[in-house]
Amino acid sequence: MPDTALASCSLTPGASELHALFAPRSVALVGATDREGSVGRALLENLCGFGGELYPVNARRSEVLGRRAWTSLTAVGRPVDLAVIATPAATLPEVIRECAACGVKGVVIISAGFKETGPGGVELERRVLAEARKAGVRLVGPNCLGLMSPHAGLNATFATAMARPGRVAFLSQSGALCTAILDWSFRQQVGFSAFVSVGSMLDVGWGDLLHHFGEDPDTGSIVLYMESVGDAAAFMEAARIVAAKKPVIAIKVGRTAAAARAAASHTGAMTGSDDVLDAAFERAGVLRVDTIEELFDMAEVLAKQSLPQGPALAVVTNAGGPGALATDALVRAGGVMAGLSVPTLERLDQCLPAHWSHGNPVDVLGDADAGRFTEALRAVAADPGVHGLLTVLTPQAMTHPLPVAQALIDVAQTTDKPVLASWMGGDAVEEARTLLNKAGLPTYDYPDEAARAWQFMWQRQERLRLLAETNRVACLERPTMSVAREIITGHRAAGRGLLNEAEAKQVLAAAGIPVLETVSARTPDEAVQAAERLGFPVVLKLQSRVIIHKTDVGGVQLDLKDEGSVRAAWSRVENAVPADAFDGVGVQRMVKDGGLELICGCVQDAQFGPVLMFGAGGVMVEVLQDRVLLLPPLSPMLAMDRVRRTRIHHALQGTRHLAAVDMDALTDVLVRLGDLVLAVPEILELDINPLVATAAGVLALDARIVIRA
């Protein structure tokens, strides 16, 4: 599926259709009962706190839990905005028809027994959705815990308590996790603008919810617990729009699940589904975290603190060990410790004992009082090379947690740089932690947690910068690649699936990607003629419609200097493979100019469409595993941002033995490759390996393409 979100430049979705779900004036509970231990009773007890009109519906009762009950929705005879349904799955098509007849616009289906039961359940879902679509009714669920809208006083769940009001919209695919998070939130004093169990997402999905809470004034950040993406195009479109305005933070489980697949290319073999999701999240501006604590920590810290204007963090501490913990955690997360300027070091020399650490982390020593902390904090915060400040305190005889906390608050009020704290300990620091949190300074039990939070803050800033470029690129008209499309169409008409090197290079050349000429030869004489035209020395490569990796079977013969060596190489290649696997050879001149061997490629992902790969190439490509993934369309800026994430990027900038490569030419190849696979979706897999990069430009030495037959 192509990323239709990125083909559109609309940054404002249509009006949300979910207001009836989260801000209803009236609610009906279909399946209300007073039977002990039942879902219907738990729902009714929770809904009794709703401030609007409540209509319990029970086909056989006129009263439930002391409240008047109606035998059907039709019998209510008054407007109903939201219906919560807890009746058996088989009743749902008729109940949805009744909802439509009564003008209900929002439905929460608690009931289970749908697609998880087999083909019959799938058909039941189809009928329910058809009835809802016919009437314009939006559905949450089925098979869900329900939803809460704390600011509206709405608890349409069978959980045991109502969430605290707050600024976080929590959307979860796991109902069981919802109840655990709810319990945890009371202990951590986390509040919610909404608390939603999405269930099977028959209708309302991630994209709908992101659009809704992106426009919700009560929501400051959106956190997601995802087990599957669902409609990837809708998710990407909504995420890239909403993440430009509010933080979107996600846990997606399954990082370590094996994504076994048969692939005809190095790119296919090196492109795992979780890696693709990481690239998609980054493309859409979504922050991905690994733990529940990080999920809500980030929601809190991004709400409390301004974003950093650079990546460099300074640590001020009264203990060397915790400072080292913070440093290690930051570096492991890809962060940067600030280098202190000479004026800052001189200022610290004046206010600190002679044996202070003389660098970052700034160790003010174990006997530091609030005054010493204050002087050090002011000096470090004033350094233009410092973009954020983390203060780590361990309670010691001369270091009292509360006065130092107040000193940090005072310094934080004088700077626009983000300030974080880690007050380590238990009861001795609890009062100081409370003071810091009330002042809006995120406070962590351990310095490594704080360092990771800082890095997420910087990621958020970087995502906003890249998201602006992503949205700009999405508005641009892309090349049609008509010549390349015609070539692919011809091969498909001939029933081809795997293109040989010469054929693949024709496609790349049509896309404007520089290629080394390859001449196909069906006989030894043709190979000699090609070599003489190209000029010795030359390379002979096996051409085959069935063998993918030529080197593995001895199908690449290098540095052939004359006619005799060409004929001998022909014989070696021909004898190395079965006759029905031999389609001749490709002849190309031998490139000896050096340069770095890179790989560029593409696969079609089932959810996100074309995914590009870039990294270190050559015969060791799958061993080195130095690569990044990119989602097209691209610009030179977006391409360069990803190239910088590879280890080989350092070599691209130049080494003692190699000049810096032409980065403009390299990023141009990635942009063109993205345009090609978007314009010609019949390309299933593509490898350029190696793509040789030098100071003079780039050149595709070998290529293969797999197309949809």
SVG drawing of the C-alpha trace seen along z (x, -y; Angstrom):
<svg xmlns="http://www.w3.org/2000/svg" viewBox="-41 -35 87 63">
<polyline fill="none" stroke="black" stroke-width="0.4" points="0.0,0.0 1.5,-3.3 1.8,-6.1 -1.1,-8.1 -0.6,-10.5 2.6,-11.7 1.1,-12.2 -1.3,-14.7 -0.3,-18.2 -3.5,-18.8 -2.5,-19.6 -6.0,-20.1 -8.4,-17.1 -12.1,-17.3 -14.2,-18.1 -14.0,-15.3 -16.9,-12.9 -16.1,-11.7 -17.7,-14.3 -20.6,-12.1 -18.2,-9.6 -16.3,-11.9 -18.7,-14.8 -22.2,-13.3 -25.2,-15.0 -27.0,-11.7 -26.0,-8.1 -27.9,-4.8 -26.5,-1.6 -27.9,1.4 -27.5,4.5 -27.9,2.7 -28.4,5.2 -28.2,5.5 -26.7,9.0 -23.8,9.2 -20.4,9.5 -21.7,8.7 -20.2,6.3 -23.6,4.7 -23.8,3.9 -20.3,2.5 -20.9,0.2 -24.2,-1.1 -22.6,-1.8 -19.8,-3.8 -22.2,-5.6 -24.3,-6.7 -21.7,-9.4 -22.4,-10.9 -23.8,-14.4 -26.0,-14.2 -29.1,-12.0 -28.6,-8.3 -31.0,-5.7 -30.5,-2.0 -31.9,0.4 -33.0,3.9 -35.6,5.8 -37.1,7.5 -36.8,5.0 -38.5,1.6 -36.0,0.8 -32.3,1.5 -30.3,0.5 -33.1,-1.7 -33.2,-3.6 -35.9,-3.5 -35.1,-1.2 -36.4,-1.1 -37.1,2.0 -35.4,0.7 -33.6,-2.4 -36.7,-3.2 -38.7,-3.2 -36.5,-6.0 -38.2,-8.5 -35.6,-11.1 -32.3,-12.1 -29.4,-9.7 -25.8,-10.8 -23.9,-7.8 -24.9,-4.1 -22.8,-1.7 -23.5,1.9 -22.9,4.9 -25.3,7.5 -24.2,10.7 -22.4,10.3 -25.2,11.9 -27.6,9.0 -25.3,6.3 -26.6,5.9 -30.1,5.3 -28.9,3.0 -26.9,0.9 -30.0,0.6 -31.9,-0.6 -29.2,-3.1 -29.4,-4.5 -33.2,-4.8 -32.8,-6.7 -30.2,-9.1 -27.3,-7.8 -24.0,-9.0 -21.5,-7.3 -21.4,-3.6 -19.0,-1.8 -19.2,2.0 -18.0,3.7 -19.2,7.1 -16.7,9.8 -17.3,12.8 -16.5,11.3 -13.5,12.1 -11.6,13.7 -14.1,16.6 -13.5,17.4 -15.3,16.9 -18.7,16.5 -17.4,13.7 -15.8,12.0 -19.1,12.0 -20.8,10.6 -18.4,7.8 -19.0,7.1 -22.8,6.8 -22.3,4.5 -19.9,2.2 -22.3,2.1 -25.2,1.0 -23.0,-1.7 -21.6,-3.0 -25.1,-3.2 -26.2,-5.5 -23.0,-7.4 -22.6,-5.9 -19.0,-5.8 -18.0,-2.7 -15.3,-2.1 -14.6,1.6 -15.7,4.3 -14.1,6.3 -12.9,3.4 -13.0,2.1 -14.7,-1.1 -13.7,-4.8 -13.5,-7.6 -13.8,-11.3 -12.9,-12.6 -13.5,-16.3 -17.1,-15.3 -17.6,-13.1 -18.1,-10.1 -16.9,-6.6 -18.2,-4.2 -16.0,-1.3 -16.3,1.6 -13.0,0.6 -13.2,0.2 -12.4,-3.6 -12.6,-6.8 -9.4,-8.4 -8.3,-11.7 -8.8,-14.7 -5.6,-15.9 -4.0,-16.7 -3.0,-13.3 -5.1,-11.3 -4.3,-7.6 -5.2,-5.2 -4.6,-1.5 -5.1,1.6 -5.0,3.7 -8.0,3.5 -6.1,5.4 -3.2,2.9 -5.8,0.1 -6.8,1.2 -3.2,1.6 -2.3,-1.9 -5.3,-3.3 -4.2,-1.9 -0.7,-3.1 -1.9,-6.6 -3.5,-7.2 -0.2,-6.5 1.8,-8.7 -0.9,-11.4 -1.2,-11.3 -4.4,-12.8 -6.1,-12.2 -8.2,-14.1 -9.4,-10.7 -8.8,-7.1 -9.7,-4.8 -9.6,-1.1 -9.8,-0.8 -10.5,3.0 -10.5,4.5 -10.8,1.1 -13.6,2.3 -14.4,-1.4 -12.6,-4.1 -8.9,-3.6 -5.7,-5.3 -6.0,-7.9 -9.5,-9.0 -8.5,-9.3 -5.3,-11.2 -7.3,-13.7 -9.9,-14.1 -7.4,-14.6 -5.2,-16.8 -8.0,-19.3 -9.1,-18.7 -8.2,-21.8 -8.2,-19.7 -5.4,-17.4 -1.8,-18.4 -0.2,-15.1 -1.3,-11.8 0.2,-8.5 -0.5,-5.2 -0.1,-1.5 -0.1,0.3 -0.2,4.0 -0.9,3.4 -1.0,0.4 -4.2,1.1 -4.8,-1.3 -1.2,-2.5 -2.0,-5.3 -4.6,-6.8 -2.3,-6.6 0.6,-8.2 -1.6,-11.0 -3.0,-11.8 0.2,-11.4 2.2,-13.8 -0.5,-16.4 -1.1,-16.1 2.6,-15.6 3.4,-19.0 1.1,-20.5 1.2,-18.1 3.6,-15.3 2.5,-11.9 4.3,-9.2 3.9,-5.5 4.8,-2.0 4.5,0.6 5.1,4.1 6.9,6.7 10.4,5.2 11.9,8.7 9.4,10.7 11.0,12.6 10.0,11.2 11.0,14.2 10.6,13.7 12.0,15.0 13.7,12.1 15.4,11.9 17.5,8.9 19.9,7.8 17.5,5.0 14.6,7.4 16.8,9.6 17.9,6.5 14.5,4.8 12.6,6.1 9.1,5.0 10.0,3.3 12.7,1.3 10.2,0.2 7.8,-0.9 10.7,-2.9 11.3,-4.7 7.5,-5.3 7.2,-6.7 10.1,-9.0 8.7,-10.1 5.4,-11.0 7.0,-12.7 6.0,-10.1 8.3,-9.4 8.7,-5.7 9.5,-4.6 10.1,-1.2 8.5,-1.3 5.3,-2.5 7.3,-4.8 8.9,-6.4 5.6,-6.8 4.1,-8.9 7.4,-10.6 7.6,-12.0 4.0,-13.2 4.8,-15.0 8.2,-16.4 7.1,-17.7 4.2,-19.4 6.3,-21.0 9.5,-22.1 10.3,-24.0 12.1,-22.1 15.9,-22.4 17.5,-24.4 20.4,-22.0 21.4,-18.5 24.1,-19.3 23.4,-18.5 25.3,-19.6 25.2,-17.7 25.8,-19.3 26.1,-16.9 27.6,-16.5 28.6,-12.9 30.8,-11.5 29.1,-8.1 25.6,-9.4 27.2,-11.9 28.8,-9.0 25.5,-7.1 23.8,-10.1 26.7,-10.4 26.6,-6.7 22.9,-6.7 22.9,-9.8 25.7,-8.5 24.0,-5.1 20.8,-6.9 22.8,-8.8 23.0,-12.1 25.7,-14.7 27.4,-15.9 28.1,-19.6 31.7,-20.9 32.1,-23.7 33.7,-26.9 36.9,-28.4 35.1,-31.3 32.7,-28.9 35.6,-26.7 37.4,-29.8 34.2,-30.9 33.8,-27.5 37.4,-27.5 36.6,-30.7 33.5,-29.3 34.4,-25.6 37.2,-23.8 40.4,-23.2 39.7,-19.5 36.4,-19.8 36.0,-17.7 37.1,-20.4 34.7,-19.3 31.2,-18.0 29.7,-16.4 30.4,-19.3 31.1,-17.6 30.7,-20.2 31.8,-17.6 30.1,-15.9 30.3,-18.8 28.5,-21.3 25.9,-23.5 23.1,-25.4 25.3,-28.4 28.0,-26.3 25.3,-24.6 23.8,-28.0 27.1,-29.4 27.9,-26.3 24.4,-26.2 24.4,-29.8 27.8,-29.5 26.8,-26.3 23.4,-27.7 25.0,-30.8 27.3,-28.8 26.1,-29.3 27.3,-25.7 25.0,-24.2 21.4,-23.6 20.0,-22.0 20.8,-21.3 20.4,-18.2 21.1,-18.6 21.7,-15.4 21.7,-15.4 22.5,-12.8 21.7,-13.7 24.9,-14.2 25.8,-15.8 26.6,-19.2 24.1,-19.0 20.5,-19.5 18.0,-18.5 15.4,-21.3 17.6,-24.4 19.4,-23.0 16.0,-22.3 15.0,-26.0 18.3,-27.1 17.6,-25.1 14.2,-26.5 15.6,-30.0 18.2,-29.3 15.5,-27.7 13.5,-30.9 16.4,-32.9 17.0,-30.7 15.0,-29.6 16.9,-26.3 15.2,-23.1 16.1,-22.1 15.7,-18.6 16.4,-17.1 17.3,-13.8 17.0,-13.9 18.2,-10.5 17.0,-8.8 13.8,-8.1 12.2,-10.0 15.1,-12.4 14.4,-13.9 10.7,-13.6 9.8,-17.1 12.4,-18.5 11.0,-16.4 7.5,-17.7 8.8,-21.3 10.5,-20.7 7.5,-19.1 5.2,-21.9 7.6,-24.4 7.3,-22.5 10.7,-20.9 10.6,-17.2 12.2,-15.2 13.5,-11.6 14.6,-9.0 17.7,-8.1 20.0,-10.2 20.0,-7.7 16.2,-8.1 16.6,-11.9 19.3,-11.6 17.1,-9.5 14.2,-11.9 16.5,-14.7 17.3,-12.8 13.6,-12.3 13.2,-16.0 15.9,-16.6 14.3,-13.9 11.0,-15.8 12.7,-19.0 14.4,-17.2 11.2,-15.5 9.5,-18.8 12.2,-20.1 12.1,-17.0 8.3,-17.0 8.2,-20.5 10.3,-19.3 8.3,-16.1 5.1,-18.1 6.7,-20.5 7.9,-17.6 4.4,-16.0 3.1,-19.0 5.5,-18.8 4.6,-17.3 6.7,-14.1 8.2,-12.9 6.1,-10.4 9.0,-8.3 7.2,-7.4 10.2,-5.9 11.1,-3.6 7.4,-2.6 7.3,-1.7 10.4,0.6 8.8,2.3 5.5,2.7 7.3,4.4 9.0,6.9 5.8,7.7 4.1,8.3 6.8,10.9 6.1,12.6 9.4,11.6 9.8,11.4 13.6,11.0 15.4,8.5 19.1,9.1 21.8,6.5 21.6,4.9 17.8,4.7 17.8,3.3 20.3,0.6 18.1,-0.4 15.4,-1.2 17.8,-3.1 19.2,-5.1 15.7,-6.1 15.3,-7.4 18.4,-9.6 20.6,-7.4 24.2,-7.1 25.0,-3.5 28.1,-1.7 27.3,-0.4 26.7,3.3 26.6,5.0 24.7,8.4 26.5,11.2 25.0,14.5 28.2,16.0 31.9,15.9 32.4,13.9 29.9,11.3 31.6,11.0 35.0,10.4 33.4,7.8 31.9,6.0 35.1,6.1 37.0,4.6 34.4,1.8 34.4,1.0 38.2,1.3 40.2,3.7 40.3,4.6 36.7,5.8 34.4,7.8 32.1,10.7 29.0,11.3 26.5,14.1 23.1,13.2 20.3,15.5 16.6,15.4 16.8,17.7 20.1,17.1 20.0,14.0 23.5,13.7 26.1,14.1 29.1,14.1 27.9,17.1 28.2,19.4 31.4,18.0 29.4,15.8 31.6,12.7 35.0,12.7 37.2,9.6 40.1,7.8 40.1,9.6 42.9,8.0 42.6,9.6 40.6,11.7 42.0,15.0 41.1,14.1 37.6,13.1 37.0,16.5 38.4,18.4 36.2,16.5 33.2,17.2 33.8,20.9 34.2,20.7 30.9,18.9 29.0,21.2 30.3,24.3 29.5,23.0 25.7,23.1 23.1,25.5 22.5,24.9 18.9,23.8 20.1,21.1 22.6,19.6 21.4,16.7 24.8,15.4 27.0,12.7 27.1,9.0 30.3,7.3 31.4,4.0 34.7,2.2 36.7,2.8 36.4,-0.1 39.7,-0.7 39.2,-4.2 38.6,-3.3 35.7,-4.9 33.4,-3.6 31.0,-0.7 27.5,-1.5 24.1,0.1 20.8,-1.5 17.6,0.5 13.9,0.7 11.2,3.2 7.5,2.9 6.2,3.2 2.7,4.6 1.6,1.7 3.7,-1.3 4.4,-0.8 7.9,-1.4 10.7,-1.5 14.2,-2.5 17.5,-1.3 20.9,-2.9 24.1,-1.7 27.5,-0.1 27.6,2.1 29.7,4.8 29.8,8.5 29.8,8.1 26.6,6.1 24.5,8.5 27.3,9.1 28.0,5.5 24.3,4.5 25.2,0.8 22.0,-0.6 19.1,-3.0 15.6,-2.9 13.8,-5.8 10.2,-6.3 9.7,-8.3 9.2,-10.8 12.5,-12.4 14.3,-15.7 18.1,-16.1 17.7,-17.2 15.6,-14.2 18.0,-11.9 21.0,-13.4 19.5,-13.2 19.2,-9.4 22.6,-9.0 24.2,-10.6 22.8,-7.8 25.1,-5.2 28.5,-4.3 29.9,-4.6 28.9,-8.3 32.2,-9.1 34.1,-7.6 31.9,-9.5 33.2,-12.7 36.8,-11.7 39.6,-9.7 43.4,-9.7 43.2,-7.7 40.0,-8.8 38.6,-12.2 35.1,-13.2 32.5,-11.9 30.1,-14.0 27.2,-14.1 24.9,-16.0 25.2,-13.2 24.6,-10.6 21.4,-12.2 20.2,-12.8 20.3,-9.0 18.2,-8.4 15.6,-11.1 15.4,-9.7 15.1,-6.1 12.2,-7.2 10.5,-8.9 11.0,-5.8 9.4,-3.3 6.5,-5.6 5.8,-6.1 6.3,-2.4 4.8,-0.4 5.2,2.8 8.9,2.8 8.7,5.1 12.4,5.3 15.5,3.3 19.2,3.5 22.0,1.2 25.1,3.0 27.6,1.6 26.9,-2.0 30.5,-3.4 30.8,-6.9 33.8,-9.2 34.6,-12.9 33.6,-12.9 30.2,-11.4 28.4,-8.1 28.0,-5.1 25.8,-2.0 28.1,0.9 25.6,3.7 21.8,3.8 18.9,6.2 15.1,5.6 12.2,7.9 8.9,6.9 5.3,8.0 4.8,10.5"/>
</svg>
